[in-house]
C-alpha cells in the first residue's frame, strides 16, 4: 500500500496512518496499533480503522450484523469492562467488505474515554493529514464590532489559518471590551487546537448573543501563540482588517445567518 489516498468507492478513500494510535475505555487499552488506516467517510476529515489483531477483543461484545451500502458487511460490537458497558461502540468489517476494510474495526469516537496519537491525546475526531493550522503574529489592525459597538480592537493579533475555515483573529485580552462580554460555562474541543478554557456571550442593548467569543488556556503545542487570547466568530460579528470590513463568513458552524453554533 502506498502513502497516497486510494479510492475504494465513490465516497471512501483509504490511506495508511504513519502514527501509533491507542484508545482507552474504563482504564483499559482497547487497541494499540501502528497499522491503522485512514478512511474518508466524508470529505472533511477521515476516521481511524484499526486492525482487529491489535484490538483487545476480550472487551468486545457481539451484537448484530449489518451491511453498509458502500463499505460492506460488519458486525456491531459493544464494550464491557466490569460494570461499565457501551453498546454499538465498534464495527468489525467481515470478508464481505470493500477491499482494504476486511478485518478492520471502526470505533465510534465518543464510545472511548480517550484517544492518543503517539503520546498526545487527541479530541473530537482524527486530525486530517491534509489539514493545516498555523498561528502567525501580525501588526495589522483588527477591529470587531456588533451592532456598531466595538467589542475589541488590536494592532497585535495572532492570525490562525486553518484549512477549510476563515481566518480567526486572536486578540490580547487588554484589547477586548469585556463590558459587553458575559462569561459562561460553554466548553468546546478542537482536534487541532485543544480544549477551550473560556467562552463568552455578548450582551448589547439587553439582547444576549450566545457563545460569540472564546479562548484557549492550554492549546496544543502547535498553537501556543494563541494562549489566553480571545477570538470572535466572524460569522456573527463584523470584522474590520486595516479599516476594511470583511464579509461575514459562512461555515459549517453557522451555515446561514440564523444558524446555530457547533463550536470551535
C-alpha distance (Angstrom), angle and dihedral (degrees) to the residues before:
residue distance angle dihedral
X1 . . .
X2 3.81 . .
X3 3.78 126.4 .
X4 3.80 96.7 -104.2
X5 3.81 127.6 90.6
X6 3.79 112.0 -90.6
X7 3.79 119.7 -155.6
X8 3.82 112.1 -124.7
X9 3.79 95.6 172.2
X10 3.78 138.6 -8.8
X11 3.81 90.3 -79.2
X12 3.81 105.0 26.3
X13 3.80 131.2 77.0
X14 3.78 126.4 -178.0
X15 3.82 131.2 -155.3
X16 3.83 134.7 161.8
X17 3.81 118.1 -103.2
X18 3.83 110.3 -130.4
X19 3.82 92.6 -159.4
X20 3.77 136.1 81.8
X21 3.82 108.5 -106.2
X22 3.81 124.7 -163.3
X23 3.78 133.9 178.5
X24 3.82 130.0 -164.8
X25 3.79 134.5 -160.5
X26 3.82 125.1 177.0
X27 3.84 89.8 -9.5
X28 3.80 90.6 -56.7
X29 3.80 125.7 118.4
X30 3.79 104.6 -118.1
X31 3.80 93.7 -177.2
X32 3.79 139.4 -5.5
X33 3.78 116.1 -172.8
X34 3.77 145.8 157.8
X35 3.82 90.7 -172.4
X36 3.79 103.1 67.1
X37 3.79 121.2 135.2
X38 3.79 131.7 -145.6
X39 3.79 114.9 -125.7
X40 3.78 117.2 -170.2
X41 3.80 103.1 -145.1
X42 3.80 87.1 170.4
X43 3.77 132.2 8.2
X44 3.83 102.7 -102.8
X45 3.81 99.7 67.6
X46 3.82 139.7 -18.4
X47 3.79 133.1 -112.0
X48 3.79 125.7 -130.5
X49 3.79 118.1 -113.3
X50 3.82 113.6 -164.1
X51 3.85 126.6 -153.9
X52 3.79 108.5 -111.6
X53 3.81 88.8 -131.6
X54 3.81 89.0 66.4
X55 3.82 93.8 50.3
X56 3.80 125.6 94.3
X57 3.80 93.2 -123.6
X58 3.83 91.2 -177.0
X59 3.81 86.7 77.6
X60 3.82 94.1 53.4
X61 3.79 125.8 93.4
X62 3.83 118.7 -159.8
X63 3.79 115.4 -124.8
X64 3.82 123.3 161.4
X65 3.80 136.9 -25.4
X66 3.78 120.0 -124.8
X67 3.80 138.8 170.3
X68 3.80 124.9 -130.4
X69 3.79 115.3 -148.1
X70 3.83 93.9 -126.1
X71 3.80 107.9 20.0
X72 3.80 103.5 42.0
X73 3.80 137.5 -128.2
X74 3.78 122.8 -16.8
X75 3.78 139.4 171.1
X76 3.79 116.5 -124.0
X77 3.80 112.3 -134.8
X78 3.78 136.3 -179.9
X79 3.82 134.4 -155.5
X80 3.77 126.7 -112.5
X81 3.82 123.6 -177.4
X82 3.82 115.8 163.7
X83 3.81 105.3 -55.4
X84 3.82 95.4 -15.9
X85 3.78 118.8 96.5
X86 3.79 132.6 177.6
X87 3.84 114.5 -173.6
X88 3.82 123.6 -155.4
X89 3.78 90.2 16.2
X90 3.80 100.5 139.3
X91 3.79 143.8 24.3
X92 3.79 118.0 -148.3
X93 3.79 111.2 -161.7
X94 3.79 118.1 -136.5
X95 3.80 131.9 -147.3
X96 3.80 86.5 -88.9
X97 3.81 91.1 73.4
X98 3.75 137.9 98.3
X99 3.79 118.3 -71.5
X100 3.78 110.7 -77.5
X101 3.82 96.4 20.2
X102 3.81 101.9 77.7
X103 3.79 110.1 111.0
X104 3.81 92.7 14.3
X105 3.80 125.1 122.5
X106 3.80 122.9 -144.8
X107 3.84 111.7 -159.1
X108 3.78 124.3 -157.6
X109 3.79 105.1 -116.0
X110 3.81 97.1 -133.8
X111 3.81 92.3 45.7
X112 3.81 89.8 75.1
X113 3.79 124.7 68.2
X114 3.81 93.2 -138.5
X115 3.80 143.6 -2.8
X116 3.80 128.3 -153.4
X117 3.80 135.0 -162.8
X118 3.79 102.7 -157.9
X119 3.85 100.0 -43.2
X120 3.81 98.6 -29.9
X121 3.79 119.5 97.3
X122 3.80 114.4 -128.4
X123 3.78 129.0 -158.2
X124 3.82 141.7 -151.3
X125 3.82 98.8 1.6
X126 3.82 140.4 -19.2
X127 3.76 116.5 -64.1
X128 3.77 111.8 -110.2
X129 3.82 113.1 -121.7
X130 3.82 86.1 -140.9
X131 3.81 96.4 53.6
X132 3.77 120.7 90.4
X133 3.80 131.7 -168.3
X134 3.81 120.9 -168.0
X135 3.82 127.4 -179.6
X136 3.80 109.7 -156.0
X137 3.80 127.5 -179.0
X138 3.79 117.0 -131.0
X139 3.81 141.9 179.0
X140 3.80 94.4 -148.5
X141 3.80 116.8 121.9
X142 3.79 116.5 -107.5
X143 3.80 122.1 -173.4
X144 3.79 124.5 -176.8
X145 3.79 121.3 -160.2
X146 3.77 138.6 171.5
X147 3.80 121.5 -166.2
X148 3.80 88.5 -13.3
X149 3.80 94.2 -54.4
X150 3.81 115.1 123.3
X151 3.80 108.9 -127.6
X152 3.79 97.1 175.3
X153 3.78 141.9 -8.4
X154 3.78 126.2 -172.5
X155 3.80 141.6 168.9
X156 3.81 93.0 -165.5
X157 3.81 107.2 54.6
X158 3.77 126.4 158.2
X159 3.79 107.8 -133.8
X160 3.80 116.8 -148.6
X161 3.78 115.4 -155.7
X162 3.80 110.8 -166.0
X163 3.79 124.1 176.2
X164 3.79 110.3 -102.6
X165 3.82 96.3 9.7
X166 3.80 134.2 89.0
X167 3.78 117.9 -102.3
X168 3.80 110.8 -80.0
X169 3.80 118.1 -146.5
X170 3.81 115.0 -146.0
X171 3.81 112.5 -161.9
X172 3.79 135.4 -165.9
X173 3.79 112.8 -99.7
X174 3.79 89.6 -124.3
X175 3.82 87.1 62.9
X176 3.83 93.6 54.0
X177 3.82 124.1 91.6
X178 3.80 99.5 -134.8
X179 3.81 90.6 -180.0
X180 3.80 87.3 90.0
X181 3.82 98.5 37.3
X182 3.80 123.4 95.2
X183 3.79 116.0 -161.6
X184 3.80 114.3 -135.0
X185 3.80 140.6 177.2
X186 3.81 98.1 -104.2
X187 3.80 114.8 133.6
X188 3.79 125.2 -175.5
X189 3.78 134.7 178.6
X190 3.78 132.8 -143.7
X191 3.83 124.8 -168.4
X192 3.80 90.1 -140.2
X193 3.82 103.0 37.8
X194 3.81 105.6 27.9
X195 3.81 130.8 -132.2
X196 3.80 123.1 -24.0
X197 3.77 118.1 -117.3
X198 3.81 98.1 -163.7
X199 3.80 139.2 22.3
X200 3.79 129.1 -172.5
X201 3.77 137.1 -166.7
X202 3.79 119.8 -151.4
X203 3.81 122.9 -124.8
X204 3.79 119.9 -161.1
X205 3.78 124.4 166.4
X206 3.77 93.1 -13.2
X207 3.83 93.1 -52.4
X208 3.80 118.1 116.1
X209 3.80 117.9 -148.3
X210 3.82 104.8 -162.6
X211 3.78 126.4 -131.6
X212 3.81 101.6 -7.1
X213 3.82 99.9 142.4
X214 3.77 136.1 39.4
X215 3.79 144.1 172.5
X216 3.80 137.3 -157.7
X217 3.80 115.4 -134.4
X218 3.81 94.4 -177.1
X219 3.82 108.9 18.0
X220 3.78 123.2 177.1
X221 3.79 113.8 -75.8
X222 3.82 90.8 -105.5
X223 3.83 89.6 60.1
X224 3.82 99.4 41.6
X225 3.84 92.4 126.9
X226 3.83 89.7 71.4
X227 3.82 94.1 55.8
X228 3.80 109.1 138.4
X229 3.81 94.3 -5.8
X230 3.80 122.7 128.2
X231 3.81 126.8 -125.1
X232 3.80 131.4 -174.1
X233 3.79 131.1 -148.8
X234 3.78 103.9 -102.5
X235 3.79 86.4 -159.7
X236 3.81 89.7 68.8
X237 3.81 106.4 29.3
X238 3.79 134.8 51.9
X239 3.80 112.5 -104.5
X240 3.80 124.8 -163.4
X241 3.80 121.2 -165.8
X242 3.81 114.5 -165.1
X243 3.80 87.7 -19.1
X244 3.80 95.3 -52.1
X245 3.80 116.5 116.5
X246 3.78 112.7 -128.2
X247 3.81 122.2 -143.7
X248 3.79 113.0 -102.2
X249 3.78 108.9 -99.2
X250 3.80 123.8 -117.4
X251 3.80 113.7 -149.0
X252 3.78 140.3 152.9
X253 3.82 86.9 -92.2
X254 3.81 89.4 60.9
X255 3.83 108.4 12.3
X256 3.81 90.6 174.6
X257 3.81 135.9 18.2
X258 3.81 89.2 -97.2
X259 3.81 94.8 42.0
X260 3.78 123.6 127.3
X261 3.80 122.9 -116.8
X262 3.77 123.7 -103.7
X263 3.77 91.4 -170.9
X264 3.78 131.8 -117.4
